[in-house]
Amino acid sequence: MRRHGSEVSVRAGYKQGLRAGAPSESMDSLLFLCARRIVAHRPLPALPADLYPILFQAAFLDGRPLVLRDLVTAWPFPVLNFQRLVGRRELLRDHPCKLCVQAVILAVVAQLRRDLEEPGRDSRRFRLRLLDMTGLPDAASGRAPDGMSVWSGTVALAKACVEVSKHQREFQRRGSKRHKGRSGAATAAAAPQPPGVDVHADLFVNGTSYGILRDALQTGAAGPLRLKCREFQAEELSASGIVTLLESLDPSCVRRVDLRFNNLGLTGLSVILPHLSRFPELRSLKLQYSNVDVRRPTPESAIGIRCLAGQLGMLPSLRELNLGSSRLSGNLRQILCDLQAPLESLELAFCSLLPADLAFLSQSFHAPALKRLDLSGHDFSQSLLEPLRLLLEETSASLLHLDLMECRMADSHLDALLPTLRRCSRLRFLGLYGNSLSTAALKDLLQKTLELLDLRLVVYPFPVDCYKPEAPRKSAGIPGFCAEAPACSNPQGRDTRPGADPAAPGFSGADP
């Protein structure tokens, strides 16, 4: 292929691609087809800067790590944003990306090492200053066998930061030895330093990766490769370990903190939460499975609740809170009382709530602002049903996502809620799996909610009348209902699918 000819053909496709947008799953744009043809061969021809984004997209989706290294080395822009370049999360999720992500990281590391060894030589050519890797889907949730998990990505980035910082120290030490005398160290320190690259990423750490991430955050903060965290998730770490990492994060970048599965209790939370006030833009906090149980009040638990409430009140940007599997019976008002702004997402699955908790929530300033509500694992077959109905009345104008998994609801309870559900005009997701509902009740639900034009996904249980008493596994009635359900609910393209199996072994109702 002649170089001039390739430039002309790709430029023509580029102009068309700008009008058409990113390539769709059903039909690739002319721009994308041209880009795929070019990245199939190395070395790449000389190309104009405005074609680099589509070339990056083609190389990434086609799994060409060597081409990606070439592109990143010569990247002509100060910012490289994975999600903006590659497109929708579905594309990232369904394509093998581990080698491609590693290739991008290695290319940045190699260039920074060259900049340290030969300062100024390629500074004009290598313009990259910000590598944004936020929003990459976890490989565990995708279908590509060679995807990269968030944990693996965290380790790869941490190792890269440590490697570059180590190389910088070695270079400075060699410079000091070359310039003997009292001015040697000063001469090495005064040598021009490369501007470096900031890496924005979502970080997931556990006991195995704790050491390398701690070193990367602490030693690399002022190094050539600087790790900036947007979403921080830590599992199975001690309170002191979590505090060490939180104190090492850049406060201006953090938006979400997820501390699930850390067995912290109120005591551990009281140690950690004061350090979250460093993050003025913290929007989301997840504390599920933190081993909090205040069902039996004690003087110590009362102090712990007041401390928890006060620390939550120190987070001015907090809009999303998950306290799942904390036993909060009768204490929701005390925990949420100091929040500065209404929550948009509140997840309270398996929290042993009482009618008074739901009544407080209905009357609070959170109710009309809630977009996501998870009350799974509560027994709505008895005294909680009416408080739930009143709460849904208050949230009906804003609610987008409602999850009522394993709530011991039967047909009569769903029938009582249905008029209120139909008032939730913006509802997009309704989760009812794990409840004992009949075919007739589910058909009635699907048909009567057709007026909810935004409702796109309903997850329902297999109907209880589709099981034979002597064999509580799936019977012949289930395939028939599963085939019939979409016909009841699909004029607007709604997705309906069965979820948990209420008659199967292991099904449980409300939390004991």
C-alpha positions as CSV (number, residue, x, y, z in Angstrom):
1,M,0.0,0.0,0.0
2,R,1.4,3.4,-1.0
3,R,1.7,5.8,1.9
4,H,0.0,8.7,0.1
5,G,-2.9,6.6,-1.0
6,S,-3.5,5.3,2.5
7,E,-3.6,8.8,3.9
8,V,-6.2,9.9,1.3
9,S,-8.5,6.9,1.7
10,V,-8.4,7.0,5.5
11,R,-8.9,10.8,5.6
12,A,-12.0,10.4,3.4
13,G,-13.3,7.7,5.7
14,Y,-12.5,9.8,8.8
15,K,-14.7,12.7,7.6
16,Q,-17.6,10.2,6.9
17,G,-17.0,8.6,10.3
18,L,-17.3,11.9,12.2
19,R,-20.7,12.3,10.7
20,A,-21.8,8.7,11.3
21,G,-20.3,8.3,14.8
22,A,-18.6,5.2,16.3
23,P,-19.0,1.9,14.5
24,S,-22.1,0.0,15.4
25,E,-22.2,-3.7,16.1
26,S,-24.1,-4.4,12.9
27,M,-22.2,-2.2,10.5
28,D,-18.7,-0.7,10.6
29,S,-18.2,2.7,9.3
30,L,-15.9,3.3,6.3
31,L,-13.6,5.1,8.7
32,F,-13.3,2.0,11.0
33,L,-12.9,-0.4,8.1
34,C,-10.0,1.7,6.8
35,A,-8.4,1.9,10.2
36,R,-8.6,-1.9,10.6
37,R,-6.9,-2.4,7.3
38,I,-4.0,-0.1,8.4
39,V,-3.4,-1.6,11.8
40,A,-3.2,-5.1,10.3
41,H,0.3,-4.2,9.2
42,R,3.5,-3.0,10.9
43,P,5.2,-0.7,10.9
44,L,2.4,1.9,10.6
45,P,2.7,4.5,7.8
46,A,3.1,8.2,8.6
47,L,-0.4,9.4,9.4
48,P,-2.0,12.6,10.5
49,A,-2.7,13.1,14.2
50,D,-6.5,13.2,13.8
51,L,-6.5,9.6,12.8
52,Y,-4.8,8.2,15.9
53,P,-8.1,7.8,17.9
54,I,-9.8,5.6,15.4
55,L,-6.5,3.6,14.8
56,F,-6.3,3.1,18.6
57,Q,-9.9,1.9,18.6
58,A,-9.3,-0.6,15.7
59,A,-6.1,-1.9,17.2
60,F,-7.7,-2.4,20.6
61,L,-10.9,-4.1,19.4
62,D,-8.9,-6.3,17.0
63,G,-6.4,-7.3,19.7
64,R,-3.2,-5.9,18.3
65,P,-1.0,-5.0,21.3
66,L,2.2,-4.3,19.3
67,V,0.3,-1.7,17.2
68,L,-1.0,-0.2,20.4
69,R,2.5,0.2,21.7
70,D,3.5,2.0,18.5
71,L,0.5,4.3,18.7
72,V,1.0,5.2,22.4
73,T,4.7,5.9,21.9
74,A,3.8,8.5,19.2
75,W,0.5,9.6,20.7
76,P,0.1,13.2,19.5
77,F,-2.4,14.4,22.2
78,P,-2.0,15.2,25.9
79,V,-4.9,12.9,26.9
80,L,-5.6,9.2,26.1
81,N,-9.0,8.2,27.4
82,F,-9.8,4.5,27.0
83,Q,-13.6,4.7,27.2
84,R,-13.8,7.7,24.8
85,L,-11.6,6.0,22.3
86,V,-12.9,2.5,22.4
87,G,-16.6,3.4,22.8
88,R,-19.3,1.6,24.8
89,R,-18.6,-0.5,27.8
90,E,-20.1,-3.5,25.9
91,L,-17.3,-3.3,23.4
92,L,-14.7,-3.3,26.1
93,R,-16.4,-6.1,28.0
94,D,-16.8,-8.5,25.1
95,H,-13.3,-8.1,23.6
96,P,-10.1,-9.6,24.9
97,C,-8.2,-6.7,26.4
98,K,-5.6,-7.9,28.9
99,L,-2.7,-7.9,26.5
100,C,-3.9,-4.6,25.0
101,V,-4.1,-2.9,28.3
102,Q,-0.7,-4.2,29.3
103,A,0.7,-3.0,26.0
104,V,-0.5,0.6,26.6
105,I,1.0,0.6,30.2
106,L,4.3,-0.8,28.9
107,A,4.5,1.8,26.2
108,V,4.1,4.6,28.7
109,V,6.7,3.0,31.0
110,A,9.2,2.6,28.2
111,Q,8.8,6.2,27.0
112,L,9.2,7.6,30.6
113,R,12.3,5.5,31.0
114,R,13.7,7.0,27.8
115,D,12.8,10.5,28.9
116,L,14.7,9.9,32.2
117,E,17.8,8.6,30.4
118,E,17.8,11.1,27.6
119,P,15.9,14.2,28.9
120,G,14.5,16.4,26.2
121,R,15.3,14.1,23.2
122,D,11.7,13.0,22.6
123,S,9.8,15.4,24.7
124,R,8.1,17.1,21.7
125,R,7.2,13.8,20.2
126,F,5.7,12.2,23.3
127,R,2.9,14.6,24.3
128,L,0.9,12.2,26.5
129,R,0.3,13.7,30.0
130,L,-2.9,12.0,31.1
131,L,-3.8,8.3,30.7
132,D,-7.4,7.8,31.7
133,M,-8.2,4.1,32.3
134,T,-11.3,4.7,34.5
135,G,-14.5,2.8,33.7
136,L,-12.9,-0.4,32.3
137,P,-15.3,-3.2,33.0
138,D,-14.2,-6.1,35.3
139,A,-13.3,-9.2,33.3
140,A,-15.4,-11.3,35.7
141,S,-18.6,-9.6,34.4
142,G,-17.8,-10.0,30.7
143,R,-17.7,-12.8,28.2
144,A,-14.1,-12.4,26.9
145,P,-11.9,-15.1,28.3
146,D,-8.8,-12.9,28.0
147,G,-10.2,-9.8,29.7
148,M,-8.4,-7.9,32.5
149,S,-10.0,-7.7,35.9
150,V,-9.9,-4.5,37.9
151,W,-7.7,-6.2,40.4
152,S,-5.1,-7.3,37.7
153,G,-5.2,-3.8,36.2
154,T,-4.5,-2.3,39.6
155,V,-1.5,-4.6,40.1
156,A,-0.2,-3.8,36.6
157,L,-0.4,-0.1,37.1
158,A,1.1,-0.2,40.6
159,K,4.1,-2.3,39.4
160,A,4.6,0.2,36.6
161,C,4.6,3.2,39.0
162,V,7.1,1.4,41.2
163,E,9.3,0.5,38.3
164,V,9.5,4.0,36.9
165,S,10.1,5.5,40.3
166,K,12.9,3.0,40.9
167,H,14.4,3.8,37.6
168,Q,14.3,7.5,38.4
169,R,16.2,7.0,41.7
170,E,18.8,4.8,39.9
171,F,19.3,7.5,37.2
172,Q,19.7,10.2,39.8
173,R,22.2,8.0,41.8
174,R,24.3,7.4,38.6
175,G,24.2,11.1,37.9
176,S,25.5,11.9,41.4
177,K,28.4,9.5,40.9
178,R,29.3,11.1,37.6
179,H,29.5,14.5,39.1
180,K,31.9,13.9,42.0
181,G,32.4,16.5,44.7
182,R,30.0,18.4,46.8
183,S,27.9,19.6,43.9
184,G,27.3,16.1,42.5
185,A,23.9,15.5,44.1
186,A,22.8,19.0,43.4
187,T,23.8,18.7,39.7
188,A,21.9,15.4,39.3
189,A,18.8,16.9,41.0
190,A,19.0,20.0,38.8
191,A,18.9,17.9,35.6
192,P,15.7,18.5,33.7
193,Q,13.0,16.0,34.7
194,P,10.3,14.8,32.3
195,P,6.8,16.2,33.1
196,G,5.6,12.6,33.6
197,V,2.1,11.1,33.1
198,D,-0.9,11.0,35.4
199,V,-2.9,7.8,35.3
200,H,-6.5,8.0,36.3
201,A,-7.8,4.5,37.2
202,D,-10.3,2.6,39.3
203,L,-8.4,0.6,42.0
204,F,-9.3,-2.7,43.6
205,V,-7.0,-4.0,46.4
206,N,-7.0,-6.9,48.8
207,G,-4.5,-8.5,51.1
208,T,-2.5,-10.0,48.2
209,S,-2.0,-6.7,46.3
210,Y,-1.9,-4.3,49.3
211,G,1.9,-4.0,49.5
212,I,2.6,-3.1,45.9
213,L,-0.3,-0.6,45.7
214,R,0.9,1.0,49.0
215,D,4.4,1.4,47.5
216,A,3.0,2.8,44.2
217,L,0.9,5.4,46.0
218,Q,3.6,6.5,48.4
219,T,6.8,6.3,46.4
220,G,5.2,7.3,43.0
221,A,3.2,10.3,44.2
222,A,6.0,12.7,43.0
223,G,7.4,10.4,40.4
224,P,7.1,10.4,36.6
225,L,4.1,8.0,36.6
226,R,1.5,9.1,39.1
227,L,-1.5,7.0,40.0
228,K,-4.8,8.9,40.6
229,C,-7.8,6.9,41.9
230,R,-11.4,7.6,40.9
231,E,-13.0,4.5,42.4
232,F,-11.4,2.8,45.3
233,Q,-12.4,-0.7,46.4
234,A,-10.8,-2.6,49.2
235,E,-11.7,-6.1,50.4
236,E,-10.5,-8.1,53.4
237,L,-8.1,-5.5,54.8
238,S,-7.6,-4.3,58.3
239,A,-8.8,-0.8,59.3
240,S,-5.2,0.4,59.6
241,G,-4.4,-0.9,56.1
242,I,-7.4,0.8,54.6
243,V,-6.4,4.1,56.3
244,T,-2.9,3.9,55.0
245,L,-4.1,3.6,51.4
246,L,-6.8,6.3,51.8
247,E,-4.2,8.7,53.2
248,S,-2.1,8.1,50.1
249,L,-4.8,8.9,47.5
250,D,-5.0,12.2,45.7
251,P,-8.0,13.8,47.5
252,S,-9.2,15.7,44.4
253,C,-9.8,12.6,42.3
254,V,-11.7,10.1,44.4
255,R,-15.4,9.8,43.6
256,R,-16.4,6.4,45.0
257,V,-15.2,4.2,47.9
258,D,-16.3,0.6,48.3
259,L,-15.3,-1.2,51.6
260,R,-17.3,-4.3,51.4
261,F,-16.3,-7.6,53.0
262,N,-13.9,-6.0,55.5
263,N,-15.6,-7.1,58.8
264,L,-15.0,-3.7,60.3
265,G,-17.9,-3.3,62.7
266,L,-18.7,0.1,64.2
267,T,-15.3,0.3,65.8
268,G,-13.5,-0.2,62.5
269,L,-15.8,2.3,60.7
270,S,-15.1,4.9,63.3
271,V,-11.4,4.6,62.5
272,I,-11.8,4.8,58.8
273,L,-14.6,7.2,58.1
274,P,-12.8,10.3,59.4
275,H,-10.3,9.9,56.6
276,L,-13.0,10.1,54.0
277,S,-13.5,13.7,54.7
278,R,-10.3,14.4,52.7
279,F,-12.3,13.7,49.5
280,P,-14.5,16.7,48.8
281,E,-16.0,15.1,45.7
282,L,-16.8,11.7,47.2
283,R,-20.2,10.7,45.8
284,S,-20.6,7.1,46.6
285,L,-19.9,5.0,49.7
286,K,-20.4,1.2,50.0
287,L,-20.2,-0.4,53.4
288,Q,-22.0,-3.6,52.9
289,Y,-21.0,-6.7,54.9
290,S,-19.2,-4.6,57.4
291,N,-20.4,-6.7,60.4
292,V,-22.5,-3.9,61.9
293,D,-25.3,-5.1,64.2
294,V,-27.2,-2.6,66.4
295,R,-30.4,-4.6,66.8
296,R,-29.8,-4.8,70.6
297,P,-28.9,-1.3,71.8
298,T,-26.0,-0.9,74.2
299,P,-24.2,2.3,75.4
300,E,-21.3,1.3,73.1
301,S,-23.5,0.9,70.0
302,A,-25.3,4.2,70.7
303,I,-21.9,6.0,70.7
304,G,-20.9,4.1,67.5
305,I,-24.1,5.1,65.7
306,R,-23.6,8.8,66.7
307,C,-20.0,8.6,65.5
308,L,-21.1,7.0,62.2
309,A,-23.8,9.6,61.6
310,G,-21.5,12.5,62.3
311,Q,-18.8,11.2,60.0
312,L,-21.3,10.6,57.2
313,G,-22.4,14.2,57.7
314,M,-18.9,15.3,56.9
315,L,-19.2,14.1,53.3
316,P,-20.9,17.1,51.5
317,S,-21.0,15.4,48.1
318,L,-22.3,12.0,49.2
319,R,-25.3,10.9,47.1
320,E,-25.1,7.1,47.1
321,L,-24.9,4.9,50.2
322,N,-24.9,1.2,50.6
323,L,-25.3,-0.3,54.1
324,G,-26.3,-3.8,52.9
325,S,-26.4,-6.6,55.4
326,S,-26.0,-4.3,58.4
327,R,-28.5,-5.0,61.1
328,L,-29.9,-1.5,61.6
329,S,-33.3,-2.2,63.2
330,G,-34.9,1.0,64.4
331,N,-31.7,3.1,63.9
332,L,-32.0,4.4,60.3
333,R,-33.0,7.9,61.4
334,Q,-30.0,8.2,63.7
335,I,-27.6,7.0,61.0
336,L,-28.9,9.3,58.3
337,C,-29.8,12.4,60.4
338,D,-26.6,14.4,59.7
339,L,-26.4,14.0,55.9
340,Q,-26.0,17.4,54.2
341,A,-27.9,16.6,51.0
342,P,-30.5,14.1,50.0
343,L,-29.4,10.7,48.8
344,E,-30.1,9.6,45.2
345,S,-29.2,5.9,45.8
346,L,-29.9,4.0,49.1
347,E,-29.2,0.3,49.3
348,L,-30.4,-1.4,52.5
349,A,-30.7,-5.1,51.5
350,F,-31.0,-7.5,54.4
351,C,-30.7,-4.7,57.0
352,S,-33.5,-6.0,59.4
353,L,-35.4,-2.7,59.1
354,L,-38.5,-2.0,61.1
355,P,-41.7,-0.2,60.1
356,A,-40.4,2.9,61.9
357,D,-37.3,2.9,59.6
358,L,-39.4,3.0,56.5
359,A,-41.7,5.6,58.0
360,F,-38.7,7.8,58.7
361,L,-37.5,7.4,55.1
362,S,-40.9,8.2,53.7
363,Q,-40.9,11.5,55.6
364,S,-37.3,12.4,55.0
365,F,-35.9,14.7,52.4
366,H,-34.3,11.7,50.8
367,A,-37.5,10.1,49.5
368,P,-38.4,12.5,46.7
369,A,-34.7,12.5,45.5
370,L,-34.2,8.7,45.5
371,K,-33.4,7.2,42.1
372,R,-32.2,3.8,43.3
373,L,-33.7,1.9,46.2
374,D,-32.8,-1.7,47.3
375,L,-34.8,-3.2,50.1
376,S,-34.2,-6.8,49.3
377,G,-34.3,-9.4,52.1
378,H,-37.1,-7.9,54.1
379,D,-40.4,-9.5,55.0
380,F,-43.0,-7.5,53.2
381,S,-45.7,-10.1,53.8
382,Q,-46.6,-8.5,57.2
383,S,-46.1,-5.2,58.9
384,L,-43.6,-3.7,56.5
385,L,-45.9,-3.8,53.5
386,E,-47.9,-0.6,54.2
387,P,-44.8,1.4,55.1
388,L,-43.2,0.2,51.8
389,R,-46.3,1.3,49.9
390,L,-46.1,4.8,51.5
391,L,-42.4,5.0,50.8
392,L,-43.0,4.2,47.1
393,E,-45.6,6.9,47.0
394,E,-43.0,9.4,48.1
395,T,-40.3,8.2,45.7
396,S,-42.6,7.7,42.7
397,A,-41.6,10.8,40.8
398,S,-37.9,10.1,40.9
399,L,-37.4,6.3,41.3
400,L,-35.5,4.6,38.4
401,H,-34.4,1.3,40.0
402,L,-36.3,-0.8,42.6
403,D,-35.0,-4.1,44.0
404,L,-37.2,-6.2,46.2
405,M,-35.4,-9.6,46.0
406,E,-36.3,-12.4,48.4
407,C,-39.0,-10.4,50.3
408,R,-41.5,-13.2,51.0
409,M,-44.1,-11.5,48.8
410,A,-47.0,-13.6,47.5
411,D,-49.7,-12.6,45.0
412,S,-51.7,-10.6,47.4
413,H,-48.7,-8.4,48.5
414,L,-47.8,-7.7,44.9
415,D,-51.4,-6.8,44.1
416,A,-51.4,-4.3,47.0
417,L,-48.2,-2.7,45.7
418,L,-49.2,-2.6,42.0
419,P,-51.2,0.6,42.0
420,T,-48.2,2.4,43.6
421,L,-45.7,0.8,41.3
422,R,-47.7,2.1,38.4
423,R,-47.2,5.6,39.6
424,C,-43.4,5.3,39.4
425,S,-43.5,6.8,36.0
426,R,-39.7,6.9,35.5
427,L,-39.0,3.3,36.7
428,R,-36.4,1.5,34.5
429,F,-35.6,-1.6,36.5
430,L,-37.8,-3.8,38.7
431,G,-36.3,-6.8,40.6
432,L,-38.7,-9.3,42.1
433,Y,-36.9,-12.5,41.9
434,G,-36.9,-14.8,45.0
435,N,-40.6,-14.1,45.8
436,S,-43.4,-16.7,45.7
437,L,-45.5,-15.3,42.8
438,S,-47.9,-17.2,40.5
439,T,-48.1,-17.1,36.7
440,A,-51.4,-15.1,36.9
441,A,-49.8,-12.5,39.2
442,L,-46.7,-12.1,37.0
443,K,-48.8,-11.7,33.8
444,D,-51.0,-9.1,35.6
445,L,-47.8,-7.2,36.6
446,L,-46.3,-7.3,33.2
447,Q,-49.5,-6.2,31.5
448,K,-50.4,-3.4,33.9
449,T,-46.9,-1.9,33.9
450,L,-46.9,-1.5,30.1
451,E,-47.9,2.2,30.8
452,L,-44.4,2.6,32.3
453,L,-42.7,3.5,29.1
454,D,-39.2,3.7,30.6
455,L,-39.4,0.3,32.3
456,R,-36.8,-1.7,30.4
457,L,-35.9,-4.7,32.6
458,V,-38.1,-6.8,34.9
459,V,-36.5,-9.6,36.7
460,Y,-39.1,-12.0,38.1
461,P,-39.1,-15.4,39.9
462,F,-40.2,-18.6,38.2
463,P,-43.9,-18.9,39.0
464,V,-44.7,-21.1,41.9
465,D,-47.5,-22.9,40.1
466,C,-45.0,-24.2,37.5
467,Y,-43.6,-26.6,40.1
468,K,-44.8,-30.1,40.9
469,P,-45.1,-30.8,44.6
470,E,-43.2,-34.1,44.4
471,A,-40.4,-32.5,42.3
472,P,-39.6,-28.9,43.3
473,R,-37.4,-28.4,40.3
474,K,-38.5,-26.8,37.1
475,S,-41.5,-28.4,35.4
476,A,-42.9,-28.2,31.9
477,G,-44.8,-25.1,32.8
478,I,-41.8,-22.9,33.2
479,P,-40.6,-22.9,29.6
480,G,-44.1,-22.1,28.5
481,F,-44.3,-19.1,30.8
482,C,-40.8,-17.8,29.9
483,A,-41.9,-17.9,26.3
484,E,-45.2,-16.2,27.0
485,A,-43.9,-13.4,29.3
486,P,-42.1,-11.3,26.6
487,A,-45.3,-11.3,24.6
488,C,-47.1,-9.7,27.6
489,S,-44.5,-7.0,28.1
490,N,-42.6,-6.3,25.0
491,P,-44.2,-3.6,22.9
492,Q,-41.6,-1.1,23.8
493,G,-38.7,-3.6,23.7
494,R,-38.8,-4.3,27.4
495,D,-36.5,-7.1,28.7
496,T,-38.2,-9.6,31.0
497,R,-36.2,-12.5,32.4
498,P,-36.5,-15.0,35.2
499,G,-34.2,-14.7,38.2
500,A,-33.8,-16.8,41.3
501,D,-35.6,-20.0,41.7
502,P,-37.8,-19.8,44.8
503,A,-38.5,-23.6,45.0
504,A,-34.9,-24.6,44.5
505,P,-32.7,-25.7,47.4
506,G,-30.9,-22.7,48.9
507,F,-33.7,-20.2,48.4
508,S,-34.3,-18.1,51.5
509,G,-36.7,-15.4,52.4
510,A,-36.0,-12.5,54.7
511,D,-32.9,-12.4,56.8
512,P,-33.4,-14.0,60.2
